[in-house]
Structures are given as structure tokens and as C-alpha cells.
Amino acid sequence: MSKKNKTAFVCDQCGADYPRWGGQCTSCGEWNTIKEVRLGSAKSDRNSRSAGYAGSRSEVQLLSDVNLSQAERISSGISEFDRVLGGGIVSGSVVLIGGAPGAGKSTILLQAIANIAARGVSVLYVSGEESLQQIAERAHRLKLPADKIMMLAETSVQRICDVLDEVNPQILVIDSIQVMHTQETDSAPGSVSQVRESASYLTQYAKKHNVSIFMVGHVTKDQSLAGPMTLSHIVDTQVMLASTDDARFRVLRADKNRFGSVGELGFFAMDGSGLKEVKNPSAMFLNRPEKPSSGSVITVLWEGTRPLLVEIQALVTECQYGNPRRLAVGFDQNRLAMLLAVLSRHGGIVTATDEIYANVVGGIKVTETSSDLAIVVGIVSSLRDKVIAHDTFFFGEIGLSGEIRPVANGHARLNDAAKHGFKKAVIPKANTPKKSIEGLEIHAVSTLSQALDIFSEI
């Protein structure tokens, strides 16, 4: 008697389940992404779980008896990469790294494992897309030591785990998870069920055998990771490698990290010898023209554990049509509308009939409120056609009543700006340092009107 297979309908983009097929996914709004997948029987599922790599039966344990020893970390030899991971590669962790084609995912992983292998740590690179000759040519072009890196061209998860049992590596690279398949699932490689089951199988192996795994993931047209949403829940860390507006630079950001902060950024420059670390990212974003222009203002952001100086540009122009346009690139557009309302009410500057464009230079996404004061000053600078000196910077949060609120790590922001040669700062009064900073003239303000008065004077 033949065994009846159960089926389900799952969205390729977000992983939402449906009882029947539909043209549009109501969860993510995409069309023609709902696919039929086969599910194994309950008996086969139980057998596969018992025969898998989930480990022995767990025992009930008191929380106070849990071992609190720090997880062992392996340095990749790339400090910016280690920073994003939380201080290094945790043994037994699973890291998913995504990015657009050509961003440098395979390049940075090849550089990292070359550094690790040179220190005597066993590594295995599994390629399912590129041939081993292509990878060898890349390593030769980047002048990487390749004599200690084990390579394998394979797409079967079961075969990969058999090889892992034979060679026992400490680091494993899967390039990429979308081409892997498991024999327990009948669907084609790259489908929702194959990606989910392959990632789950490898993750269980990593936890049982204490192997650190890097999985390369594809991205969709909106630059989000392809595959089911459960893929993000399975892995320990999810990082994205993206290009800035200048194609020479790359930014590595952690969207999820069970072993560190998700606010850290890693900066790299792409050249003929691979990805190079950018030790001073502020200098990368402060490459301004020699002749200053109105609407350009510098602020100091706080990204993870370090300050970052960026340029914000604003343009105010007369509206040519009935509806004035407001466009924000790099920060929340709703916050721009709120700041314009505060500027009108508490700053006495009405922009209701003007078109306003604001942009964060370098492709950085501003997620904190410390840039409020700089954005408003940039708008007023463009409106009045008043140039802001190159050695002046602003930071501070603006409240709805026009007050300038303090921001976190104010002293560290001031010190970093002073190191880069800035001479004047307009900051919240509550962020005024107790001791003066050499070479830095500080103007402390408590309201928006005070900040605009100082801006008119300097």
C-alpha cells in the first residue's frame, strides 16, 4: 500500500503557510510566490528526528545550575568582521551572511578562513555554486595561503555531514544554502522546504559536534534574505553585506546576533586584493568638496560601540506644483515631517510651500534621534543659503515642545570629533562635559530657538 504524502502551500518570500493555493501572499503582499510542498508522514518525521543530529535526550535542570562559562571564540584575523560577530566566531555557532551578487560574501569568507587556517585551525569550504577551480583562482588573485584550506564540491547535506565526520573541521563554510538539498525532502533545491530542512539539519550537526558554520544566503529584489522566514530563526547570527553609494566600500551589519550586539557596523573597502578593513570610517564619510555649500552639516552618530561622523545634506527649493514634496533618504520620512512641524511652531520658520529633500551621505541608515538638530540646521542653512563652516558639527534630539534633549555617549562623540579636527560644536546642554576638550569650542543649547540663534552667529 502506497504511503500518502501530505502537502502544504508555503510562500517562497516570507514562509507563510496556507491551506490552499492563492495568487497573492496576504502576509508579504508578493504575487505568485505560494508554492506547494510535500510533507513527510508523521512516522517518517519521528524516525528522521530520532536518527538526526539533535543529540541525546535532554534532562530537566535548574537555571542556577547552568554553566555560565564564556563561549570560546575564534578570531577571523579581520577585526571589523569580528566586531560585527560580537568579538569573534563562537564555537558551534551558525552564521548566515547575505548580500547582493558581487557584494563580496564569498571573498570575505575566503579571506577569513585563510587567516584561520594559517593559525592551525581546520576549515572546510563547501561550494555548491562555483567550481573549485574558480575558488582557487580567486584565492590566487587575492594572494591568500591556500595550502591548509580543505575544499569540497557538494550539494547533498547528508554527504557533507559524512565528510565532516571524516575530516572533523572546526569551521565550515556552505556556499550557498539555497543550492543545498536533503534526501528526506522531495522538493527541488532552493524551495522553501529544502532550504528550511537543509539549514535545520546542518544547525543540529553544528550544535552536537561544536562546529562553527557560515552559510551564504541569496537576497531578493528588495535586498532581504531569500527563503523562508524560519531560516532567520534557525541560525544564531544573521549579517548582511551591502554596498554604499560609492561602490568601493562595503558595510557589514548584524540583523540578529545571539552572541553579541546587533548595532555594530563593519566597514570595508573593495580593491584588487579583496576586502580591506577601514579603520577610520568617519574619514570615509567626510570626503567633502573643498568649497563648502549651504545645506551641508556634520553630525556624530553612535553605531554599536563607536562614534561615526557623517554628513547630512538638505535642499529647500520653491515648489513648482500644487503639492510640495518632502523626501528623506537615509532616515525616517515621518520624523522629517515632525521636525518640520517643530521648526514651524518653535523656530518661527515656515516651510509649508517649499519642497524639502534630505539625504545622509554615504548610504548610511540613521536609526537614532541624535541627528535631529543637524537635520533642522541643514534645512535652515539651505533655506537661508547660509554656509556652515567645515569645522562645525551638531547633534541632539529635538522634542515636540522645541527642547533639545541629551543623547547617549555625548562625551565620546565630542572627543572623536575633536580628533578629526573639528573646532566648534552645538550640543544639548545636558551633554556639556565637566572638563573642557582641548581645541573644541562648545555651544550648549536647551531649546531649538537658541540653536538657531547660535547658528546665525557662527
ChimeraX attribute file (.defattr): number of C-alpha atoms within 10 A of each C-alpha:
attribute: neighborCount
match mode: 1-to-1
recipient: residues
	/A:1	3
	/A:2	4
	/A:3	7
	/A:4	9
	/A:5	10
	/A:6	11
	/A:7	13
	/A:8	15
	/A:9	20
	/A:10	24
	/A:11	28
	/A:12	23
	/A:13	22
	/A:14	22
	/A:15	22
	/A:16	17
	/A:17	17
	/A:18	16
	/A:19	9
	/A:20	12
	/A:21	17
	/A:22	15
	/A:23	11
	/A:24	14
	/A:25	22
	/A:26	12
	/A:27	12
	/A:28	13
	/A:29	11
	/A:30	15
	/A:31	13
	/A:32	13
	/A:33	20
	/A:34	25
	/A:35	18
	/A:36	20
	/A:37	20
	/A:38	14
	/A:39	18
	/A:40	18
	/A:41	13
	/A:42	10
	/A:43	8
	/A:44	12
	/A:45	13
	/A:46	12
	/A:47	11
	/A:48	13
	/A:49	12
	/A:50	13
	/A:51	10
	/A:52	12
	/A:53	19
	/A:54	16
	/A:55	14
	/A:56	8
	/A:57	6
	/A:58	6
	/A:59	5
	/A:60	5
	/A:61	8
	/A:62	6
	/A:63	7
	/A:64	7
	/A:65	7
	/A:66	8
	/A:67	7
	/A:68	7
	/A:69	6
	/A:70	7
	/A:71	12
	/A:72	10
	/A:73	16
	/A:74	17
	/A:75	18
	/A:76	21
	/A:77	16
	/A:78	18
	/A:79	16
	/A:80	22
	/A:81	25
	/A:82	18
	/A:83	21
	/A:84	25
	/A:85	30
	/A:86	19
	/A:87	18
	/A:88	21
	/A:89	23
	/A:90	22
	/A:91	19
	/A:92	23
	/A:93	22
	/A:94	26
	/A:95	25
	/A:96	25
	/A:97	24
	/A:98	25
	/A:99	22
	/A:100	20
	/A:101	11
	/A:102	10
	/A:103	19
	/A:104	19
	/A:105	23
	/A:106	20
	/A:107	18
	/A:108	18
	/A:109	20
	/A:110	22
	/A:111	21
	/A:112	18
	/A:113	27
	/A:114	22
	/A:115	20
	/A:116	22
	/A:117	21
	/A:118	15
	/A:119	11
	/A:120	9
	/A:121	16
	/A:122	18
	/A:123	24
	/A:124	23
	/A:125	23
	/A:126	21
	/A:127	22
	/A:128	19
	/A:129	15
	/A:130	12
	/A:131	11
	/A:132	16
	/A:133	9
	/A:134	10
	/A:135	17
	/A:136	14
	/A:137	11
	/A:138	17
	/A:139	19
	/A:140	13
	/A:141	12
	/A:142	17
	/A:143	12
	/A:144	19
	/A:145	15
	/A:146	17
	/A:147	9
	/A:148	17
	/A:149	18
	/A:150	15
	/A:151	16
	/A:152	15
	/A:153	15
	/A:154	18
	/A:155	23
	/A:156	16
	/A:157	20
	/A:158	17
	/A:159	13
	/A:160	18
	/A:161	16
	/A:162	11
	/A:163	14
	/A:164	17
	/A:165	11
	/A:166	9
	/A:167	12
	/A:168	16
	/A:169	19
	/A:170	21
	/A:171	24
	/A:172	22
	/A:173	23
	/A:174	27
	/A:175	26
	/A:176	23
	/A:177	29
	/A:178	25
	/A:179	21
	/A:180	25
	/A:181	26
	/A:182	22
	/A:183	13
	/A:184	15
	/A:185	16
	/A:186	14
	/A:187	17
	/A:188	15
	/A:189	19
	/A:190	19
	/A:191	21
	/A:192	28
	/A:193	25
	/A:194	26
	/A:195	24
	/A:196	23
	/A:197	19
	/A:198	26
	/A:199	27
	/A:200	18
	/A:201	19
	/A:202	22
	/A:203	24
	/A:204	18
	/A:205	21
	/A:206	23
	/A:207	18
	/A:208	13
	/A:209	18
	/A:210	16
	/A:211	23
	/A:212	24
	/A:213	28
	/A:214	24
	/A:215	23
	/A:216	20
	/A:217	25
	/A:218	19
	/A:219	15
	/A:220	12
	/A:221	8
	/A:222	8
	/A:223	13
	/A:224	15
	/A:225	24
	/A:226	21
	/A:227	26
	/A:228	21
	/A:229	17
	/A:230	16
	/A:231	23
	/A:232	18
	/A:233	11
	/A:234	17
	/A:235	22
	/A:236	17
	/A:237	24
	/A:238	26
	/A:239	23
	/A:240	22
	/A:241	21
	/A:242	23
	/A:243	22
	/A:244	15
	/A:245	12
	/A:246	11
	/A:247	11
	/A:248	12
	/A:249	21
	/A:250	23
	/A:251	19
	/A:252	24
	/A:253	22
	/A:254	23
	/A:255	15
	/A:256	21
	/A:257	18
	/A:258	13
	/A:259	16
	/A:260	16
	/A:261	18
	/A:262	20
	/A:263	16
	/A:264	21
	/A:265	21
	/A:266	23
	/A:267	24
	/A:268	22
	/A:269	17
	/A:270	17
	/A:271	11
	/A:272	8
	/A:273	14
	/A:274	20
	/A:275	21
	/A:276	18
	/A:277	18
	/A:278	18
	/A:279	13
	/A:280	11
	/A:281	17
	/A:282	19
	/A:283	14
	/A:284	16
	/A:285	18
	/A:286	16
	/A:287	12
	/A:288	14
	/A:289	8
	/A:290	7
	/A:291	8
	/A:292	13
	/A:293	18
	/A:294	20
	/A:295	26
	/A:296	27
	/A:297	28
	/A:298	29
	/A:299	24
	/A:300	24
	/A:301	24
	/A:302	21
	/A:303	16
	/A:304	14
	/A:305	12
	/A:306	13
	/A:307	20
	/A:308	19
	/A:309	22
	/A:310	25
	/A:311	23
	/A:312	23
	/A:313	23
	/A:314	25
	/A:315	21
	/A:316	21
	/A:317	15
	/A:318	12
	/A:319	14
	/A:320	11
	/A:321	9
	/A:322	7
	/A:323	11
	/A:324	15
	/A:325	15
	/A:326	16
	/A:327	17
	/A:328	17
	/A:329	17
	/A:330	16
	/A:331	19
	/A:332	14
	/A:333	14
	/A:334	11
	/A:335	13
	/A:336	20
	/A:337	15
	/A:338	14
	/A:339	20
	/A:340	21
	/A:341	18
	/A:342	22
	/A:343	24
	/A:344	14
	/A:345	14
	/A:346	16
	/A:347	20
	/A:348	10
	/A:349	14
	/A:350	13
	/A:351	19
	/A:352	14
	/A:353	15
	/A:354	18
	/A:355	18
	/A:356	24
	/A:357	17
	/A:358	24
	/A:359	20
	/A:360	20
	/A:361	21
	/A:362	19
	/A:363	16
	/A:364	17
	/A:365	13
	/A:366	17
	/A:367	14
	/A:368	14
	/A:369	18
	/A:370	26
	/A:371	23
	/A:372	22
	/A:373	26
	/A:374	27
	/A:375	28
	/A:376	24
	/A:377	24
	/A:378	28
	/A:379	26
	/A:380	24
	/A:381	25
	/A:382	21
	/A:383	20
	/A:384	13
	/A:385	14
	/A:386	16
	/A:387	17
	/A:388	22
	/A:389	18
	/A:390	20
	/A:391	16
	/A:392	21
	/A:393	25
	/A:394	24
	/A:395	28
	/A:396	28
	/A:397	20
	/A:398	25
	/A:399	16
	/A:400	13
	/A:401	11
	/A:402	20
	/A:403	19
	/A:404	27
	/A:405	22
	/A:406	20
	/A:407	21
	/A:408	12
	/A:409	14
	/A:410	22
	/A:411	15
	/A:412	15
	/A:413	20
	/A:414	24
	/A:415	15
	/A:416	17
	/A:417	24
	/A:418	19
	/A:419	12
	/A:420	13
	/A:421	13
	/A:422	20
	/A:423	18
	/A:424	21
	/A:425	21
	/A:426	22
	/A:427	28
	/A:428	28
	/A:429	17
	/A:430	15
	/A:431	19
	/A:432	18
	/A:433	14
	/A:434	7
	/A:435	7
	/A:436	10
	/A:437	13
	/A:438	10
	/A:439	12
	/A:440	19
	/A:441	15
	/A:442	20
	/A:443	17
	/A:444	19
	/A:445	23
	/A:446	18
	/A:447	19
	/A:448	24
	/A:449	17
	/A:450	17
	/A:451	22
	/A:452	18
	/A:453	12
	/A:454	14
	/A:455	18
	/A:456	13
	/A:457	6
	/A:458	10
